[in-house]
Amino acid sequence: METGNPHQTAHWKRWLFAIWVLMCCALIAFRWQNIHFLILADTDDNLRLAQVKAWLGGQGWYDLRQYRLDPPRGADIHWSRLVDLPLAGIMLALKPFIGWLDAERAAIAVAPLLPFGVATLGITLAARRLVAQGAWAFAVALLICAPATMNMFMPTRIDHHGWQLAFLALTLAGLVDDRRVRGGIIVGLATAASLAIGLEMLPYLAICGAAAALRWIIDREDAALVRAYGAALAAGTGMAYLVFASYANRVPRCDALSPVWLSVMVIAGALLVMLSVLRDSRAMVRLGAAGIAGGVIVAFFVLSWPQCLGRPEGISDELYKAWFVNIREVRPLYVQSLSTALSTAALPVMGLIGTFWMLRRDRAHFALWGPFALLNLLSTGLLLWQTRAGAGAQLLAVPGATALAWHIIPRLSRSRMFLVRVFGVIAAFLVISGLIVNLTVSYLPAAKPKAKASTERKLATVRSADARCPTLAALRPIAKLPPATIFTFVDIGPRLIAMTSHAAIAGPYHRNGQAILDVYHVFRGSPDRARGIVDAHKASYVLICLNSPEATNHRRFAPNGLYAQLEKGIVPAWLSPVALPKDSPYRMWRVAPAGK
């Protein structure tokens, strides 16, 4: 098999670092306006910044409650401090030189690029070990062309998804490492670090664990891999729990690294170490032993933690119907717009084709490519469940797509025909990377029937409100008010507490289901019912963003509710208007003291 340009192959780490630096500069330039104006469009990014500020302001390491949501009790946040560390480190390092505000800007710009570097290294190593040493350049190019994945590494995207993708990429690299002990340790520690952040990647990590066992079943020489993986998984998960598990996660919870998943991972790691000691040369015996170990793990989970067999979030039916199913990224890919569906699925489909082509072409390496086939199938299938699986699906598709590119593009480049050498190479890359799909859906004009003109105007109004309300300019008049508790939309809460000194009631975080429902009951209920809930939360103000996505849902589900009345100018007596600039997308009222 070809290995590519010798100079490029020998110095691939230098080339990779140079590409990463150039990409960092390009991404920062692309997002400069967002960085300068602290535009954190996603609620998770805003809450992450608020969490880091609270920690640097003196809140305890293990205390992850956000006390400016639903004060004074606070909101239970199921994250960990692991992702806070680079943000806090950048802020503290730069604050003495450039001041606090610019240190914040630097942190939100640079922090997401760190997991991008780790993910690039991991996926490059996987491609070199799976396909060919010179295939790393194709892997990097394909990763950069993965829109859903790259979105998680963009400057200002400071939530935890980028680091989870980075540790998944390291897991893939360790899984195919020729140095078995090193590979096993990397897989175990990367899995533990990912679990310390959250459980979103758990299905993929479980398949990677099964893949390590499969390698041992096929080849007894891989016992060192399984032993190192099992020991690192148990020890790493235990250490992650001790260092990062919050006070709230010290009790059995199904949605984070708690005693539930700690016990499962420690038992799984111990069983893997025990399996590696088995010296029987018969593959069927090893298969049977692995099957028994898997059964023990499943039985332990079912018998010990039956409450985790349902929804891991543990949310009520009311919250599920009113809030959870309306989250856009939670919806299946087939209900999204055609452009979103095609651009998300294009690379995973090519990854599937490449992976199964390699399985058929390179049967001697079935133990290596087999797990990638399962990972591609699972990640692509999960798109039919939730669109937010797109970032992981595109990352996992890179090795398979790289194999296609490595075997097709060089052949085209050596063609005797000039047109094939130039346009054939370009066309092949556009197809394999999925860029041809993205370009097609982006530039082809879409027919818009006249009957839908009013709908288009409404959507434009919603998009405008969604863009204007989080801006610093819109929030500045509100920030000038004395600190208070403001009753506002769920999706505005994290932005409000991140950019002002005020407190809010709720953010879109499932552990605080009652607070979310209280917001919904206020804006969808009658003014009389709303008054009791607002008073119970001791809120001083009510704040709405006209025509925002959440507002339109409140209006649609409750056309006579409080929000719909406020939008029409029908204001109950217990609310008095607060003057805001005429061009403000907000409307704000002061709550009269209880009993008046």
KOLPAMI-768542 format. One record per residue (C-alpha): x, y, z; residue in one letter. Coordinates in steps of 0.02 Angstrom, whole numbers, padded with zeros to 5 digits, always signed. Layout:
! residues N
XYZA
...
END
This chain:
! residues 596
+00000+00000+00000M
+00065+00174-00043E
+00118+00288+00097T
+00116+00456+00010G
+00249+00588-00009N
+00400+00531+00097P
+00439+00707+00159H
+00259+00739+00202Q
+00246+00572+00291T
+00408+00593+00389A
+00361+00767+00450H
+00174+00742+00464W
+00168+00808+00644K
+00244+00973+00591R
+00125+00987+00445W
-00021+00943+00556L
+00027+01075+00684F
+00046+01204+00547A
-00126+01162+00478I
-00201+01175+00651W
-00122+01346+00680V
-00184+01410+00511L
-00358+01343+00545M
-00359+01426+00717C
-00315+01593+00639C
-00447+01572+00504A
-00583+01522+00627L
-00543+01665+00745I
-00549+01788+00599A
-00714+01711+00541F
-00791+01728+00715R
-00707+01892+00764W
-00868+01990+00778Q
-00944+01857+00891N
-00787+01857+00997I
-00779+02046+01012H
-00962+02064+01062F
-00964+01907+01171L
-01097+01828+01062I
-01129+01656+01136L
-01281+01602+01038A
-01307+01434+01122D
-01381+01425+01297T
-01250+01297+01350D
-01109+01415+01303D
-01185+01554+01407N
-01211+01443+01557L
-01034+01376+01542R
-00968+01554+01553L
-01080+01589+01702A
-01019+01430+01787Q
-00836+01478+01761V
-00868+01653+01829K
-00955+01582+01982A
-00809+01464+02015W
-00680+01601+01995L
-00789+01708+02107G
-00770+01587+02251G
-00898+01447+02223Q
-00835+01276+02276G
-00753+01152+02157W
-00885+01019+02188Y
-01031+01141+02202D
-01100+01154+02026L
-01269+01228+02070R
-01305+01387+01976Q
-01375+01498+02113Y
-01428+01635+01993R
-01555+01518+01915L
-01709+01493+02025D
-01632+01581+02177P
-01603+01554+02319P
-01609+01366+02296R
-01517+01370+02131G
-01520+01254+01981A
-01434+01085+01985D
-01316+01074+01836I
-01256+00899+01789H
-01091+00953+01711W
-00913+00940+01779S
-00768+01059+01806R
-00660+00971+01676L
-00717+01085+01535V
-00706+01238+01650D
-00518+01214+01674L
-00452+01282+01507P
-00574+01428+01510L
-00526+01476+01687A
-00342+01451+01652G
-00344+01568+01502I
-00440+01700+01597M
-00327+01696+01749L
-00168+01695+01644A
-00218+01845+01537L
-00316+01952+01661K
-00161+02040+01733P
-00104+02092+01559F
-00263+02135+01462I
-00400+02153+01592G
-00548+02043+01634W
-00660+02082+01484L
-00527+02048+01353D
-00472+01894+01451A
-00651+01830+01432E
-00644+01865+01246R
-00479+01772+01231A
-00548+01624+01327A
-00703+01602+01220I
-00596+01620+01064A
-00454+01501+01108V
-00533+01369+01222A
-00637+01282+01086P
-00483+01269+00974L
-00394+01159+01101L
-00513+01011+01082P
-00508+01043+00895F
-00321+01011+00901G
-00344+00852+01004V
-00481+00788+00888A
-00375+00824+00735T
-00228+00729+00809L
-00338+00582+00859G
-00426+00564+00692I
-00258+00584+00602T
-00179+00444+00703L
-00330+00333+00670A
-00317+00363+00483A
-00129+00329+00479R
-00152+00165+00571R
-00308+00107+00480L
-00279+00165+00301V
-00099+00218+00267A
+00032+00331+00342Q
+00009+00460+00205G
-00181+00463+00221A
-00176+00585+00366W
-00195+00736+00252A
-00359+00669+00182F
-00422+00639+00360A
-00383+00818+00410V
-00466+00888+00254A
-00622+00782+00280L
-00634+00833+00462L
-00625+01016+00415I
-00764+00986+00288C
-00880+00908+00420A
-01001+01052+00460P
-01087+00981+00614A
-00923+00925+00692T
-00829+01085+00653M
-00971+01187+00726N
-00927+01114+00896M
-00749+01181+00882F
-00790+01357+00826M
-00729+01501+00934P
-00865+01548+01062T
-00928+01367+01066R
-00867+01339+01243I
-00989+01203+01295D
-00933+01024+01325H
-00970+00944+01156H
-00803+00988+01079G
-00705+00900+01215W
-00817+00747+01204Q
-00781+00735+01018L
-00595+00757+01053A
-00592+00613+01177F
-00692+00506+01056L
-00560+00537+00922A
-00424+00487+01045L
-00522+00329+01085T
-00524+00283+00901L
-00336+00314+00888A
-00299+00206+01039G
-00411+00067+00977L
-00303+00040+00822V
-00134+00074+00903D
-00002-00057+00861D
+00075-00033+01032R
-00058-00127+01126R
-00025-00068+01304V
-00016+00114+01252R
-00173+00096+01148G
-00269+00014+01290G
-00219+00150+01412I
-00272+00286+01291I
-00441+00204+01259V
-00474+00182+01445G
-00421+00356+01499L
-00508+00443+01353A
-00667+00348+01394T
-00655+00399+01577A
-00625+00582+01531A
-00774+00581+01413S
-00886+00507+01547L
-00826+00638+01671A
-00894+00770+01551I
-01059+00685+01508G
-01142+00529+01442L
-01182+00586+01265E
-01044+00477+01188M
-01082+00323+01294L
-01153+00216+01151P
-00997+00246+01045Y
-00880+00217+01191L
-00968+00053+01232A
-00940-00009+01054I
-00756+00041+01066C
-00744-00062+01225G
-00826-00210+01139A
-00705-00185+00994A
-00556-00203+01111A
-00630-00367+01174A
-00662-00422+00994L
-00479-00397+00951R
-00431-00511+01096W
-00559-00642+01042I
-00486-00647+00866I
-00304-00635+00920D
-00247-00690+01093R
-00094-00576+01073E
-00211-00428+01103D
-00230-00479+01285A
-00110-00337+01330A
-00230-00212+01248L
-00379-00278+01345V
-00283-00283+01509R
-00220-00105+01491A
-00391-00043+01435Y
-00482-00126+01580G
-00360-00061+01711A
-00359+00115+01638A
-00549+00116+01624L
-00577+00065+01805A
-00440+00175+01877A
-00476+00322+01762G
-00663+00321+01796T
-00631+00309+01983G
-00511+00456+01976M
-00631+00556+01867A
-00769+00527+01994Y
-00661+00580+02141L
-00596+00736+02055V
-00744+00796+01952F
-00908+00724+02019A
-01010+00864+02097S
-01100+00852+02264Y
-01262+00820+02168A
-01182+00673+02076N
-01128+00585+02236R
-01300+00502+02239V
-01361+00380+02106P
-01406+00483+01952R
-01431+00410+01779C
-01377+00561+01676D
-01197+00588+01734A
-01046+00504+01810L
-01123+00454+01976S
-01114+00293+02079P
-01220+00214+01940V
-01093+00228+01800W
-00943+00223+01915L
-00992+00050+01975S
-01029-00010+01798V
-00861+00050+01731M
-00760-00018+01877V
-00842-00189+01859I
-00819-00185+01670A
-00636-00140+01690G
-00606-00277+01818A
-00690-00407+01707L
-00583-00354+01559L
-00426-00377+01661V
-00487-00549+01715M
-00524-00596+01534L
-00349-00548+01480S
-00277-00678+01598V
-00368-00819+01506L
-00236-00915+01409R
-00348-01032+01309D
-00296-01032+01126S
-00473-01069+01062R
-00564-00915+00997A
-00735-00990+01038M
-00686-01011+01220V
-00631-00829+01227R
-00793-00778+01141L
-00894-00873+01271G
-00797-00795+01415A
-00822-00621+01342A
-01008-00658+01322G
-01022-00709+01504I
-00931-00551+01559A
-01048-00445+01454G
-01198-00533+01530G
-01132-00500+01705V
-01115-00314+01667I
-01292-00303+01595V
-01367-00403+01738A
-01279-00294+01867F
-01344-00136+01785F
-01522-00199+01771V
-01531-00267+01947L
-01437-00126+02034S
-01502+00025+01941W
-01674-00017+01868P
-01724+00167+01876Q
-01599+00200+01735C
-01685+00086+01610L
-01805+00225+01559G
-01766+00404+01514R
-01593+00444+01585P
-01646+00625+01608E
-01783+00570+01729G
-01904+00703+01667I
-02092+00698+01691S
-02216+00664+01551D
-02277+00843+01561E
-02103+00915+01541L
-02065+00792+01401Y
-02218+00844+01301K
-02212+01031+01338A
-02025+01061+01323W
-01910+00916+01279F
-01988+00859+01114V
-01989+01039+01052N
-01800+01057+01063I
-01742+01067+00883R
-01584+00962+00900E
-01680+00826+00992V
-01795+00798+00843R
-01754+00664+00713P
-01659+00713+00557L
-01805+00672+00443Y
-01913+00811+00516V
-01778+00944+00490Q
-01764+01051+00335S
-01700+00966+00178L
-01539+01067+00181S
-01503+01020+00363T
-01542+00837+00334A
-01435+00821+00178L
-01285+00918+00243S
-01286+00820+00406T
-01303+00648+00328A
-01190+00667+00175A
-01023+00628+00258L
-01090+00487+00370P
-01160+00401+00216V
-00993+00412+00128M
-00908+00349+00286G
-01025+00199+00287L
-00984+00161+00106I
-00798+00175+00136G
-00800+00070+00295T
-00896-00075+00219F
-00792-00065+00061W
-00636-00084+00169M
-00715-00229+00263L
-00740-00320+00100R
-00573-00268+00025R
-00462-00295+00178D
-00533-00447+00268R
-00367-00478+00355A
-00402-00324+00461H
-00582-00366+00504F
-00548-00341+00691A
-00496-00162+00653L
-00627-00111+00525W
-00771-00210+00601G
-00793-00092+00750P
-00789+00059+00635F
-00929-00019+00533A
-01032-00039+00692L
-00991+00138+00748L
-01041+00209+00579N
-01202+00111+00577L
-01247+00163+00754L
-01204+00347+00732S
-01296+00359+00566T
-01446+00267+00638G
-01450+00386+00786L
-01482+00528+00665L
-01655+00453+00641L
-01679+00474+00829W
-01597+00642+00867Q
-01514+00768+00751T
-01385+00812+00884R
-01298+00647+00845A
-01236+00729+00684G
-01071+00793+00754A
-01021+00622+00818G
-01082+00536+00659A
-00976+00648+00549Q
-00822+00625+00657L
-00841+00436+00655L
-00865+00440+00466A
-00694+00518+00433V
-00591+00355+00435P
-00706+00268+00312G
-00716+00420+00198A
-00526+00436+00210T
-00507+00258+00147A
-00614+00301-00005L
-00515+00459-00039A
-00348+00371-00018W
-00389+00236-00145H
-00484+00342-00272I
-00406+00515-00279I
-00223+00464-00306P
-00276+00352-00450R
-00369+00496-00531L
-00219+00611-00505S
-00109+00489-00604R
-00225+00481-00752S
-00154+00519-00923R
-00302+00634-00959M
-00282+00812-00898F
-00468+00836-00867L
-00472+00681-00758V
-00318+00735-00660R
-00394+00905-00620V
-00582+00895-00624F
-00591+00711-00579G
-00492+00740-00419V
-00597+00892-00373I
-00760+00801-00408A
-00707+00648-00309A
-00662+00752-00156F
-00822+00851-00167L
-00924+00691-00169V
-00827+00598-00034I
-00824+00747+00085S
-01008+00786+00058G
-00964+00962+00001L
-01057+00933-00162I
-01216+00911-00061V
-01183+01065+00045N
-01146+01171-00107L
-01301+01108-00196T
-01422+01144-00054V
-01340+01313-00022S
-01339+01384-00197Y
-01486+01306-00288L
-01634+01426-00281P
-01783+01355-00191A
-01955+01384-00261A
-02063+01479-00137K
-02249+01475-00178P
-02341+01639-00154K
-02457+01554-00031A
-02311+01537+00089K
-02256+01720+00083A
-02340+01759+00249S
-02256+01608+00329T
-02087+01666+00264E
-02117+01838+00340R
-02159+01760+00507K
-02003+01653+00503L
-01897+01805+00461A
-01973+01895+00610T
-01931+01749+00724V
-01753+01738+00659R
-01730+01925+00685S
-01791+01917+00865A
-01684+01764+00900D
-01531+01859+00838A
-01566+02027+00922R
-01621+01977+01097C
-01455+01898+01153P
-01350+02048+01097T
-01259+02156+01222L
-01345+02310+01150A
-01517+02238+01186A
-01468+02181+01361L
-01375+02340+01411R
-01529+02439+01472P
-01584+02288+01574I
-01410+02264+01645A
-01413+02443+01712K
-01556+02401+01831L
-01511+02352+02010P
-01482+02163+02026P
-01648+02072+02038A
-01735+01909+01995T
-01814+01921+01824I
-01950+01802+01765F
-01909+01770+01583T
-01906+01635+01451F
-01810+01473+01479V
-01694+01505+01332D
-01654+01682+01389I
-01609+01633+01568G
-01428+01577+01535P
-01388+01729+01428R
-01462+01846+01558L
-01357+01780+01702I
-01199+01770+01595A
-01206+01951+01535M
-01291+02043+01679T
-01294+02039+01868S
-01476+01981+01871H
-01547+01811+01915A
-01670+01711+01811A
-01789+01567+01844I
-01736+01427+01727A
-01625+01370+01587G
-01652+01222+01469P
-01579+01092+01589Y
-01679+00938+01628H
-01636+00922+01812R
-01733+01082+01845N
-01894+01023+01768G
-02010+01109+01891Q
-01931+01279+01860A
-01951+01253+01672I
-02133+01205+01695L
-02161+01357+01806D
-02101+01469+01663V
-02216+01379+01543Y
-02363+01387+01663H
-02337+01575+01684V
-02328+01621+01501F
-02461+01496+01446R
-02577+01516+01595G
-02700+01648+01650S
-02637+01810+01730P
-02708+01759+01898D
-02619+01591+01898R
-02460+01673+01834A
-02460+01798+01977R
-02451+01660+02108G
-02303+01575+02022I
-02208+01737+01996V
-02232+01783+02179D
-02176+01610+02234A
-02011+01639+02144H
-01996+01814+02219K
-01968+01888+02047A
-01959+02078+02033S
-01981+02090+01844Y
-02061+01998+01698V
-01963+02003+01535L
-02012+01940+01363I
-01927+01939+01194C
-02061+01973+01065L
-02076+01843+00926N
-01929+01738+00984S
-01942+01550+00950P
-01997+01514+01129E
-02122+01657+01121A
-02202+01590+00964T
-02223+01420+01048N
-02307+01501+01198H
-02424+01595+01081R
-02460+01439+00978R
-02499+01324+01125F
-02590+01455+01229A
-02669+01591+01119P
-02755+01665+01273N
-02609+01642+01393G
-02512+01780+01480L
-02380+01796+01343Y
-02510+01810+01205A
-02599+01946+01305Q
-02439+02042+01342L
-02395+02036+01157E
-02563+02116+01117K
-02538+02251+01248G
-02660+02174+01373I
-02565+02194+01538V
-02632+02135+01707P
-02642+02262+01848A
-02499+02183+01945W
-02374+02227+01809L
-02313+02404+01773S
-02206+02442+01618P
-02019+02473+01627V
-01955+02598+01499A
-01839+02521+01369L
-01772+02597+01207P
-01901+02604+01068K
-01800+02486+00958D
-01778+02356+01097S
-01837+02180+01053P
-01886+02160+01236Y
-02037+02211+01338R
-02017+02223+01525M
-02132+02250+01675W
-02106+02277+01861R
-02202+02158+01974V
-02308+02241+02106A
-02272+02186+02286P
-02368+02032+02342A
-02544+02070+02400G
-02564+02225+02291K
END
